[in-house]
Amino acid sequence: MNIEMTRNYLRRNGVWIGFLILVFVMSIATNGDFLSARNLTNLLRQASLNGILAAGMTLVILIGGIDLSVGSVAALAGIFAGISQVHWGWAGAGTSGAFASFFLAVGVGLFSGFVTGALLAILRIAPFVITLGAMVIARGLALIFSNGASISPMGENLIPIATEYLSLTLSAAFIIVFMSLFIWGNRKQLIEALFPILTFGLFSYSFLAYRGFPILVLFMVAAMGLVAFLLSQTSFGRSVYSIGSNEKASQWAGVPVRRVTWIVYSLMGLFAGITGVLLSSRLNGADPNAGQLFELDAIAAVVIGGTSLKGGVGTIMGTLIGTLVIATLNNGMDLLSVPSFYQMVFKGIIIIVAVSVDKGQRQTI
């Protein structure tokens, strides 16, 4: 019995354990540079954009769908942020102009997801086909509206949302509140939450030892927090799991399959829009070719985190650790000066292994 309990525990927490082992290996390989407060802070900042997209992709994959358009939609949203800042003069409008550009870009992403969701709900065509078409259309529109050229620089009031940090006092307060709520929410299963707590503690220390909590990371926390709330506390979340488990049975049971699908893809577009404007803010410019392969990193994070590509099984915490694994690999291999081409090969291998392990586990259950 104890052996079986141990196996189940390792199965449920395998990705977290694997992540901490990966951190240990990277620390040794880089002579401790990987664990520096500055590097860990930068690692999580680099992970944030993928984390926002992965939060939306979790919903999409949970209903048995896929979205290949998110990178292109992010680029299109960023282009509109750049156009409004540079060509429309909103950069000179101060904070109000920055807010207007932000919400314009987010609106573009939301509208794109809304249209994609509508097409899927009405036409009932495979998500792969619809989102592949949406990917090409969004990329083409980004190139058209920008005349194929980058747009820069962004206004000084828009840049801080992706580059600045909370003060150390606010950072400490936020970390204490977040950790307290997380521990309280998992008080009945603290052993299950041990590895997430260790991971959160590691990054919290790095923030306080460096410059504070990055504002960019707050967007990822908010996106994942929203998805976690929807999945665990609402009838919408129950419908998402139900559709992914058995769409026909859900429809017979009265679940509004088309409406839920519409909402899921609209939320995915919303997160893509946020990612686009944050990317443009971070780079101080909008590039119509930005966001390439973003969808693959988001899908990889979700799959590595244990969400089934068939739908119906997965958690946002799994997506979080999947995001951290992808970011750790990228960051660690950069520190080791591994060429980007080899990095792509390693990530591909890890995705295949993650899916294979997941399939093997489900066959034994």
PAKOLRO-850766 format. One record per residue: x, y, z of N, C-alpha, C in turn; residue in three letters. Coordinates in pm, whole numbers, padded with zeros to 5 digits, always signed. Example, Ala and Ser with C-alpha at 12.3 -4.5 7.8 and 13.67 -1.06 7.14 Angstrom:
2
+01319-00569+00780+01230-00450+00780+01320-00330+00780ala;+01285-00225+00708+01367-00106+00714+01290+00003+00787ser;
//
This chain:
365
+00083-00121+00000+00000+00000+00000+00087+00126+00000met;+00191+00124+00086+00280+00240+00093+00354+00261-00038asn;+00393+00149-00101+00462+00159-00230+00371+00219-00335ile;+00244+00177-00335+00148+00229-00431+00122+00378-00407glu;+00113+00418-00281+00092+00560-00247+00211+00643-00294met;+00331+00587-00275+00451+00659-00318+00452+00675-00469thr;+00415+00571-00541+00410+00580-00687+00310+00686-00733arg;+00193+00685-00670+00091+00784-00706+00138+00926-00677asn;+00208+00943-00564+00260+01075-00528+00363+01122-00630tyr;+00454+01031-00667+00556+01066-00766+00493+01094-00902leu;+00385+01021-00936+00318+01043-01063+00254+01182-01067arg;+00193+01220-00955+00125+01350-00950+00224+01466-00944arg;+00340+01443-00884+00436+01552-00864+00564+01535-00945asn;+00559+01443-01041+00680+01415-01119+00737+01535-01192gly;+00650+01620-01247+00700+01735-01322+00767+01835-01229val;+00710+01855-01109+00771+01947-01013+00908+01894-00968trp;+00913+01765-00940+01040+01706-00899+01142+01716-01013ile;+01097+01687-01134+01185+01699-01250+01236+01840-01269gly;+01150+01939-01242+01192+02079-01254+01302+02112-01154phe;+01283+02072-01028+01384+02102-00926+01515+02030-00956leu;+01507+01909-01010+01629+01838-01051+01696+01913-01165ile;+01617+01963-01259+01671+02040-01372+01740+02167-01322leu;+01680+02233-01223+01742+02352-01164+01876+02315-01101val;+01880+02204-01030+02004+02159-00966+02112+02131-01070phe;+02075+02062-01178+02171+02029-01283+02223+02155-01351val;+02131+02249-01381+02172+02373-01446+02264+02455-01356met;+02238+02452-01226+02322+02525-01132+02465+02472-01132ser;+02476+02340-01133+02610+02278-01135+02679+02308-01268ile;+02604+02294-01378+02663+02312-01511+02711+02455-01534ala;+02647+02552-01468+02683+02693-01489+02765+02749-01373thr;+02815+02659-01286+02896+02701-01171+02821+02798-01080asn;+02692+02775-01065+02612+02856-00974+02550+02980-01036gly;+02589+03015-01158+02533+03136-01220+02382+03126-01240asp;+02334+03005-01265+02191+02988-01290+02107+03030-01170phe;+02157+03004-01048+02081+03033-00927+02099+03174-00875leu;+02169+03259-00947+02183+03397-00903+02047+03464-00905ser;+02026+03559-00813+01897+03627-00802+01861+03698-00933ala;+01961+03759-00995+01936+03829-01120+01890+03733-01230arg;+01956+03618-01241+01922+03524-01347+01784+03463-01325asn;+01752+03425-01201+01621+03367-01174+01509+03468-01200leu;+01536+03594-01168+01437+03699-01196+01417+03713-01347thr;+01527+03718-01419+01517+03729-01566+01451+03606-01626asn;+01477+03490-01569+01416+03366-01618+01263+03375-01610leu;+01213+03422-01496+01068+03429-01481+01008+03540-01567leu;+01083+03647-01588+01036+03751-01680+01026+03695-01822arg;+01127+03615-01860+01124+03554-01992+01009+03453-02005gln;+00975+03389-01894+00868+03289-01896+00730+03350-01900ala;+00719+03476-01862+00587+03537-01841+00502+03543-01967ser;+00561+03583-02079+00483+03593-02202+00430+03456-02244leu;+00515+03355-02237+00470+03220-02269+00367+03173-02167asn;+00384+03213-02042+00290+03173-01938+00151+03228-01961gly;+00144+03352-02008+00013+03413-02037-00057+03337-02149ile;+00018+03310-02256-00040+03233-02366-00075+03091-02323leu;+00009+03030-02242-00016+02893-02197-00140+02885-02110ala;-00170+02992-02036-00291+02993-01954-00414+02979-02043ala;-00419+03056-02152-00530+03045-02245-00529+02913-02319gly;-00408+02866-02355-00397+02740-02428-00444+02622-02343met;-00432+02635-02212-00482+02529-02123-00631+02509-02143thr;-00706+02619-02148-00850+02611-02171-00880+02548-02307leu;-00804+02593-02407-00826+02544-02543-00804+02393-02552val;-00694+02346-02496-00661+02204-02505-00753+02121-02416ile;-00799+02178-02304-00889+02105-02217-01022+02071-02285leu;-01066+02154-02380-01189+02121-02452-01159+02037-02576ile;-01035+01993-02588-00997+01910-02702-00964+01988-02826gly;-00934+02117-02811-00903+02202-02926-00755+02231-02938gly;-00723+02322-03027-00586+02368-03049-00596+02506-03110ile;-00496+02590-03087-00495+02723-03147-00355+02754-03197asp;-00340+02753-03329-00210+02780-03391-00190+02927-03425leu;-00289+03010-03394-00285+03149-03440-00231+03247-03336ser;-00203+03200-03214-00178+03294-03105-00053+03380-03127val;+00051+03324-03186+00171+03403-03212+00145+03514-03311gly;+00071+03484-03417+00038+03585-03518-00057+03690-03463ser;-00152+03647-03380-00246+03742-03319-00171+03835-03224val;-00075+03781-03151+00007+03864-03063+00084+03969-03143ala;+00137+03929-03258+00209+04024-03344+00115+04131-03396ala;-00006+04093-03437-00104+04189-03488-00145+04288-03379leu;-00167+04237-03258-00203+04325-03147-00089+04423-03117ala;+00033+04373-03120+00148+04460-03096+00161+04568-03201gly;+00131+04534-03327+00137+04633-03435+00038+04746-03410ile;-00083+04712-03365-00181+04817-03336-00138+04903-03218phe;-00072+04843-03121-00017+04923-03011+00089+05019-03065ala;+00175+04968-03154+00279+05053-03212+00222+05163-03299gly;+00123+05132-03382+00061+05231-03469-00001+05343-03386ile;-00073+05304-03280-00139+05406-03198-00039+05494-03125ser;+00073+05434-03083+00175+05511-03011+00253+05604-03103gln;+00294+05551-03218+00384+05627-03306+00309+05709-03411val;+00218+05646-03485+00153+05713-03597+00032+05797-03556his;-00038+05754-03453-00156+05827-03408-00124+05927-03297trp;-00001+05926-03249+00042+06024-03150-00003+05998-03008gly;-00045+05874-02979-00091+05846-02843+00023+05844-02743trp;+00147+05830-02791+00261+05833-02700+00271+05968-02630ala;+00226+06072-02700+00232+06206-02641+00119+06235-02545gly;+00026+06140-02531-00088+06161-02442-00062+06113-02300ala;+00062+06075-02273+00098+06034-02138+00039+05901-02098gly;+00002+05892-01969-00050+05767-01915-00180+05725-01982thr;-00267+05822-02011-00394+05789-02076-00371+05729-02214ser;-00270+05780-02287-00236+05725-02418-00183+05583-02407gly;-00104+05557-02302-00051+05423-02280-00164+05325-02251ala;-00258+05367-02166-00373+05281-02135-00456+05256-02261phe;-00475+05361-02341-00555+05346-02462-00490+05248-02560ala;-00359+05259-02577-00287+05166-02665-00294+05023-02613ser;-00282+05010-02481-00289+04877-02420-00424+04811-02448phe;-00531+04886-02422-00665+04828-02438-00701+04811-02586phe;-00644+04894-02673-00666+04874-02816-00605+04741-02859leu;-00482+04715-02818-00415+04590-02854-00488+04470-02797ala;-00529+04482-02672-00604+04373-02609-00736+04350-02682val;-00800+04460-02724-00925+04449-02798-00906+04379-02932gly;-00794+04407-02998-00764+04340-03126-00750+04190-03104val;-00679+04152-02998-00663+04011-02967-00795+03945-02932gly;-00875+04014-02851-01005+03961-02812-01096+03942-02933leu;-01096+04040-03021-01180+04031-03142-01134+03914-03230phe;-01004+03896-03243-00952+03785-03323-00997+03651-03266ser;-00986+03636-03134-01030+03514-03071-01181+03496-03080gly;-01254+03607-03074-01399+03603-03085-01441+03550-03222phe;-01374+03599-03327-01406+03555-03462-01369+03408-03481val;-01252+03369-03432-01209+03229-03442-01307+03138-03370thr;-01346+03177-03249-01441+03097-03172-01576+03088-03241gly;-01618+03199-03302-01746+03199-03373-01743+03103-03492ala;-01634+03106-03567-01621+03016-03682-01621+02869-03638leu;-01553+02841-03529-01550+02703-03479-01687+02660-03430leu;-01756+02750-03360-01886+02716-03305-01992+02699-03414ala;-01983+02779-03519-02086+02778-03624-02056+02675-03732ile;-01931+02673-03780-01896+02585-03892-01865+02443-03848leu;-01823+02426-03720-01789+02294-03667-01680+02226-03750arg;-01583+02305-03792-01467+02254-03864-01354+02229-03764ile;-01265+02139-03795-01155+02105-03705-01078+02230-03664ala;-01050+02247-03534-00977+02365-03485-00843+02386-03554pro;-00777+02276-03590-00647+02287-03657-00661+02367-03786phe;-00765+02341-03862-00784+02408-03991-00819+02556-03972val;-00915+02583-03884-00959+02720-03862-00845+02806-03806ile;-00775+02755-03706-00669+02836-03644-00546+02849-03734thr;-00524+02749-03819-00415+02762-03917-00446+02875-04014leu;-00570+02881-04060-00611+02992-04147-00603+03124-04075gly;-00647+03127-03948-00641+03250-03869-00497+03295-03849ala;-00406+03200-03833-00264+03232-03817-00211+03306-03940met;-00243+03255-04057-00195+03317-04181-00259+03454-04200val;-00388+03465-04173-00458+03593-04189-00402+03698-04094ile;-00386+03663-03967-00336+03759-03869-00195+03805-03903ala;-00110+03712-03947+00026+03750-03985+00025+03843-04107arg;-00062+03811-04203-00073+03897-04321-00122+04036-04285gly;-00221+04046-04196-00272+04177-04154-00164+04256-04079leu;-00084+04187-03998+00024+04255-03927+00124+04317-04025ala;+00154+04244-04130+00246+04294-04233+00183+04407-04314leu;+00054+04396-04341-00016+04501-04419-00021+04631-04341ile;-00068+04625-04215-00084+04747-04135+00049+04814-04101phe;+00157+04735-04099+00287+04791-04064+00373+04819-04187ser;+00318+04788-04307+00396+04798-04431+00522+04712-04426asn;+00515+04605-04351+00626+04510-04344+00746+04558-04265gly;+00730+04666-04188+00843+04723-04115+00811+04735-03966ala;+00914+04734-03884+00895+04752-03741+00851+04894-03711ser;+00780+04910-03602+00731+05041-03560+00789+05071-03422ile;+00862+05181-03410+00923+05217-03282+00957+05367-03285ser;+00988+05425-03168+00983+05364-03034+00847+05384-02969pro;+00821+05304-02867+00699+05319-02789+00712+05438-02696met;+00598+05488-02650+00600+05599-02555+00657+05557-02421gly;+00718+05649-02352+00784+05617-02225+00686+05571-02117glu;+00556+05599-02134+00458+05557-02035+00409+05414-02058asn;+00435+05358-02175+00393+05221-02204+00502+05120-02169leu;+00626+05162-02179+00739+05070-02157+00744+05011-02016ile;+00713+05089-01909+00729+05034-01773+00648+04909-01743pro;+00535+04886-01812+00453+04770-01777+00525+04638-01804ile;+00628+04642-01885+00702+04520-01914+00847+04524-01865ala;+00889+04638-01812+01031+04650-01775+01055+04687-01629thr;+00954+04741-01562+00975+04790-01426+00941+04683-01322glu;+00971+04717-01195+00950+04624-01084+00871+04694-00974tyr;+00799+04617-00894+00739+04671-00773+00851+04703-00674leu;+00825+04798-00585+00924+04828-00482+00943+04704-00394ser;+01055+04700-00323+01083+04585-00237+00975+04567-00130leu;+00921+04679-00080+00816+04670+00021+00689+04609-00036thr;+00648+04660-00153+00528+04605-00218+00552+04461-00261leu;+00674+04431-00306+00706+04294-00347+00693+04198-00229ser;+00748+04237-00115+00741+04152+00004+00596+04133+00046ala;+00517+04241+00043+00377+04231+00082+00301+04138-00012ala;+00325+04154-00142+00256+04070-00240+00294+03923-00222phe;+00423+03896-00202+00470+03758-00186+00409+03695-00061ile;+00406+03771+00049+00349+03718+00174+00202+03685+00156ile;+00127+03776+00093-00016+03752+00071-00036+03631-00020val;+00040+03626-00129+00025+03516-00225+00058+03382-00161phe;+00171+03375-00092+00212+03249-00029+00113+03208+00080met;+00063+03305+00155-00034+03274+00261-00162+03216+00203ser;-00211+03279+00096-00333+03230+00032-00312+03092-00028leu;-00195+03071-00088-00168+02941-00149-00160+02831-00043phe;-00090+02858+00066-00077+02759+00172-00212+02732+00236ile;-00289+02839+00258-00423+02823+00317-00513+02740+00224trp;-00506+02768+00097-00588+02694+00002-00550+02548-00009gly;-00425+02516+00027-00378+02377+00020-00348+02319+00159asn;-00411+02379+00260-00382+02339+00399-00413+02192+00427arg;-00509+02135+00354-00547+01997+00377-00457+01898+00303lys;-00372+01951+00217-00282+01864+00140-00147+01932+00121gln;-00088+01973+00233+00039+02045+00227+00151+01960+00169leu;+00143+01829+00191+00248+01742+00133+00243+01749-00019ile;+00121+01755-00075+00106+01767-00220+00161+01900-00270glu;+00149+02003-00186+00190+02138-00227+00335+02170-00192ala;+00408+02071-00140+00544+02096-00093+00635+02148-00205leu;+00634+02080-00320+00724+02119-00428+00686+02255-00490phe;+00557+02285-00510+00522+02421-00554+00566+02527-00455pro;+00552+02499-00325+00593+02597-00224+00743+02621-00230ile;+00820+02514-00246+00966+02529-00259+01002+02612-00382leu;+00931+02588-00493+00957+02662-00617+00922+02809-00601thr;+00804+02837-00543+00764+02975-00521+00861+03046-00428phe;+00908+02972-00325+01003+03032-00231+01134+03068-00297gly;+01180+02982-00388+01305+03007-00460+01297+03136-00541leu;+01188+03152-00617+01175+03273-00699+01145+03396-00614phe;+01072+03380-00505+01043+03492-00416+01172+03547-00358ser;+01260+03458-00317+01390+03501-00265+01467+03579-00370tyr;+01465+03529-00494+01541+03596-00600+01486+03736-00627ser;+01354+03753-00620+01295+03885-00642+01341+03983-00535phe;+01333+03940-00409+01368+04027-00298+01517+04056-00292leu;+01598+03963-00342+01744+03981-00341+01791+04063-00461ala;+01704+04084-00559+01744+04158-00679+01677+04296-00679tyr;+01571+04314-00756+01510+04447-00768+01364+04452-00728arg;+01310+04339-00687+01168+04336-00651+01090+04250-00749gly;+00958+04252-00735+00870+04169-00817+00848+04234-00953phe;+00883+04166-01062+00865+04226-01195+00717+04244-01228pro;+00681+04362-01279+00542+04388-01316+00498+04291-01425ile;+00590+04256-01514+00558+04163-01623+00508+04030-01568leu;+00567+03984-01458+00528+03857-01399+00387+03865-01340val;+00348+03986-01295+00214+04004-01240+00107+03969-01343leu;+00133+03999-01469+00037+03968-01574+00021+03816-01588phe;+00132+03742-01578+00122+03596-01585+00046+03542-01464met;+00075+03596-01346+00006+03552-01225-00144+03579-01238val;-00180+03697-01292-00321+03731-01308-00389+03640-01409ala;-00321+03612-01522-00379+03526-01626-00401+03385-01572ala;-00299+03329-01506-00314+03194-01454-00412+03189-01338met;-00415+03295-01258-00510+03302-01148-00653+03304-01199gly;-00677+03380-01306-00811+03386-01365-00854+03249-01416leu;-00764+03181-01489-00797+03049-01544-00819+02949-01431val;-00735+02956-01326-00752+02865-01212-00888+02885-01147ala;-00928+03011-01132-01060+03041-01072-01172+02988-01160phe;-01163+03012-01291-01268+02966-01382-01282+02815-01380leu;-01168+02745-01376-01172+02599-01383-01220+02535-01253leu;-01190+02598-01141-01219+02533-01012-01344+02585-00942ser;-01388+02706-00980-01495+02768-00902-01620+02803-00983gln;-01624+02773-01109-01738+02814-01191-01796+02697-01271thr;-01922+02713-01310-01986+02612-01395-01921+02610-01533ser;-01867+02725-01574-01794+02731-01701-01676+02634-01699phe;-01602+02632-01589-01488+02542-01577-01530+02396-01582gly;-01640+02365-01515-01690+02227-01519-01732+02189-01660arg;-01787+02285-01733-01827+02259-01871-01705+02234-01959ser;-01595+02307-01933-01471+02289-02010-01420+02146-01995val;-01414+02098-01871-01368+01961-01849-01465+01860-01911tyr;-01593+01888-01900-01694+01796-01953-01683+01784-02105ser;-01668+01897-02173-01657+01895-02319-01533+01819-02363ile;-01422+01841-02294-01299+01771-02329-01306+01622-02305gly;-01382+01580-02204-01395+01438-02173-01484+01367-02273ser;-01597+01431-02306-01691+01370-02400-01786+01479-02451asn;-01756+01531-02569-01835+01644-02621-01980+01605-02647glu;-02003+01489-02706-02139+01448-02739-02222+01427-02613lys;-02165+01360-02515-02236+01338-02390-02266+01471-02320ala;-02172+01565-02328-02192+01697-02268-02309+01769-02334ser;-02315+01759-02465-02423+01823-02539-02558+01761-02501gln;-02562+01629-02488-02686+01562-02448-02724+01600-02305trp;-02625+01630-02222-02652+01666-02083-02690+01813-02067ala;-02693+01887-02177-02735+02026-02171-02624+02128-02159gly;-02499+02083-02171-02387+02177-02167-02385+02258-02296val;-02378+02392-02287-02376+02476-02408-02240+02469-02478pro;-02217+02363-02551-02086+02335-02609-02038+02450-02698val;-02124+02498-02786-02082+02603-02879-02047+02732-02805arg;-02128+02767-02706-02102+02891-02633-01972+02882-02554arg;-01950+02768-02490-01827+02750-02413-01705+02756-02505val;-01716+02692-02622-01607+02695-02720-01579+02839-02763thr;-01683+02913-02788-01671+03053-02828-01598+03134-02720trp;-01638+03114-02595-01576+03188-02485-01429+03150-02468ile;-01400+03020-02479-01262+02973-02462-01169+03037-02564val;-01209+03038-02690-01122+03096-02793-01117+03248-02783tyr;-01223+03310-02732-01219+03454-02710-01119+03488-02600ser;-01118+03408-02494-01021+03429-02387-00878+03407-02438leu;-00862+03306-02525-00730+03283-02584-00685+03405-02663met;-00776+03465-02739-00743+03587-02812-00710+03702-02719gly;-00783+03712-02607-00755+03816-02508-00614+03803-02455leu;-00574+03681-02419-00439+03660-02367-00333+03686-02474phe;-00365+03653-02600-00271+03681-02709-00253+03831-02726ala;-00362+03906-02713-00354+04052-02723-00268+04112-02613gly;-00286+04062-02490-00204+04109-02378-00057+04077-02403ile;-00031+03957-02451+00107+03918-02481+00169+04007-02587thr;+00089+04042-02689+00141+04126-02797+00183+04263-02749gly;+00101+04327-02668+00135+04462-02623+00250+04457-02522val;+00256+04353-02439+00367+04339-02344+00499+04315-02417leu;+00494+04235-02524+00614+04209-02602+00664+04338-02668leu;+00572+04415-02725+00609+04541-02789+00665+04639-02686ser;+00606+04639-02568+00654+04726-02461+00795+04685-02418ser;+00816+04555-02405+00946+04507-02360+01056+04536-02462arg;+01022+04523-02591+01120+04545-02698+01127+04691-02742leu;+01036+04774-02688+01026+04915-02727+01001+04929-02877asn;+00919+04840-02930+00886+04845-03072+00796+04730-03111gly;+00721+04748-03218+00630+04643-03267+00685+04588-03398ala;+00696+04456-03404+00751+04389-03521+00645+04295-03579asp;+00612+04310-03708+00509+04223-03767+00551+04076-03774pro;+00680+04050-03760+00729+03912-03762+00749+03855-03621asn;+00707+03930-03521+00722+03883-03383+00625+03769-03356ala;+00652+03695-03251+00560+03591-03208+00569+03460-03282gly;+00666+03444-03370+00678+03319-03443+00714+03205-03348gln;+00642+03094-03361+00658+02974-03279+00610+02994-03134leu;+00547+03107-03104+00492+03126-02970+00389+03018-02938phe;+00309+02982-03040+00205+02882-03017+00265+02747-02979glu;+00382+02715-03035+00444+02586-03005+00497+02583-02862leu;+00555+02693-02816+00603+02699-02678+00486+02690-02580asp;+00375+02756-02614+00258+02752-02527+00201+02610-02520ala;+00189+02546-02633+00140+02408-02636+00235+02316-02560ile;+00365+02337-02578+00464+02255-02509+00450+02269-02358ala;+00433+02391-02309+00418+02414-02166+00296+02342-02110ala;+00186+02347-02185+00062+02282-02140+00079+02130-02138val;+00140+02076-02242+00156+01930-02252+00255+01879-02147val;+00367+01949-02130+00465+01909-02029+00402+01912-01890ile;+00308+02007-01869+00240+02018-01741+00135+01912-01715gly;+00115+01820-01810+00027+01707-01786-00112+01718-01843gly;-00142+01824-01917-00273+01835-01980-00279+01745-02101thr;-00385+01664-02109-00398+01570-02219-00439+01640-02347ser;-00372+01606-02456-00408+01664-02586-00546+01619-02632leu;-00599+01513-02571-00734+01468-02604-00840+01548-02530lys;-00796+01630-02431-00888+01713-02357-00939+01647-02230gly;-00999+01729-02143-01066+01678-02024-00979+01656-01902gly;-00848+01657-01916-00757+01631-01804-00646+01735-01804val;-00627+01803-01690-00520+01901-01681-00550+02006-01576gly;-00447+02076-01533-00461+02183-01434-00375+02301-01471thr;-00409+02417-01418-00329+02536-01445-00195+02530-01371ile;-00191+02459-01258-00063+02443-01188+00033+02360-01272met;-00020+02262-01341+00063+02185-01432+00118+02271-01543gly;+00033+02360-01595+00079+02451-01701+00188+02544-01650thr;+00174+02589-01525+00277+02676-01466+00412+02607-01462leu;+00415+02484-01412+00544+02416-01403+00596+02381-01542ile;+00505+02353-01637+00548+02331-01774+00614+02455-01833gly;+00556+02571-01802+00613+02698-01847+00752+02720-01788thr;+00767+02687-01659+00896+02704-01593+01001+02608-01649leu;+00958+02487-01685+01052+02391-01744+01104+02443-01877val;+01013+02492-01962+01055+02547-02092+01150+02665-02072ile;+01115+02756-01978+01199+02873-01954+01335+02834-01898ala;+01337+02734-01811+01463+02689-01752+01555+02629-01858thr;+01498+02552-01947+01578+02495-02056+01636+02606-02144leu;+01551+02701-02182+01598+02812-02266+01708+02891-02198asn;+01682+02927-02071+01776+03010-01997+01907+02936-01971asn;+01895+02811-01925+02015+02735-01894+02101+02709-02016gly;+02038+02677-02128+02116+02651-02249+02177+02780-02305met;+02110+02893-02282+02171+03021-02320+02296+03047-02238asp;+02288+03021-02107+02404+03040-02021+02519+02947-02061leu;+02483+02829-02112+02585+02733-02154+02627+02754-02300leu;+02573+02859-02361+02606+02895-02500+02571+02784-02599ser;+02461+02715-02572+02412+02614-02666+02342+02684-02782val;+02378+02657-02907+02315+02722-03022+02164+02701-03022pro;+02090+02801-03072+01944+02797-03071+01889+02678-03149ser;+01961+02636-03254+01914+02522-03333+01910+02394-03248phe;+02013+02376-03166+02016+02260-03078+01909+02271-02970tyr;+01883+02393-02925+01779+02412-02824+01644+02364-02875gln;+01615+02392-03000+01488+02349-03059+01478+02197-03059met;+01590+02130-03088+01592+01983-03089+01564+01929-02949val;+01629+01986-02848+01609+01941-02711+01465+01960-02667phe;+01407+02076-02699+01267+02101-02659+01173+02004-02729lys;+01201+01974-02854+01117+01878-02926+01122+01741-02862gly;+01242+01699-02822+01256+01569-02756+01179+01565-02625ile;+01187+01674-02550+01118+01680-02421+00967+01673-02439ile;+00915+01740-02541+00771+01734-02568+00728+01590-02597ile;+00805+01522-02681+00772+01384-02717+00777+01294-02593ile;+00879+01313-02510+00891+01233-02388+00773+01260-02294val;+00736+01389-02280+00626+01426-02190+00496+01362-02234ala;+00467+01367-02363+00344+01307-02415+00348+01156-02399val;+00464+01095-02422+00477+00949-02409+00456+00905-02265ser;+00516+00979-02171+00499+00946-02029+00353+00961-01988val;+00290+01070-02034+00150+01093-02002+00062+00980-02055asp;+00088+00936-02177+00010+00829-02236+00031+00699-02159lys;+00156+00672-02120+00184+00550-02047+00115+00547-01911gly;+00112+00663-01845+00047+00671-01715-00103+00646-01728gln;-00165+00700-01833-00310+00685-01849-00346+00540-01881arg;-00256+00471-01948-00284+00331-01981-00276+00241-01859gln;-00201+00286-01757-00186+00205-01636-00294+00235-01534thr;-00369+00344-01555-00473+00381-01459-00600+00301-01486ile;
//
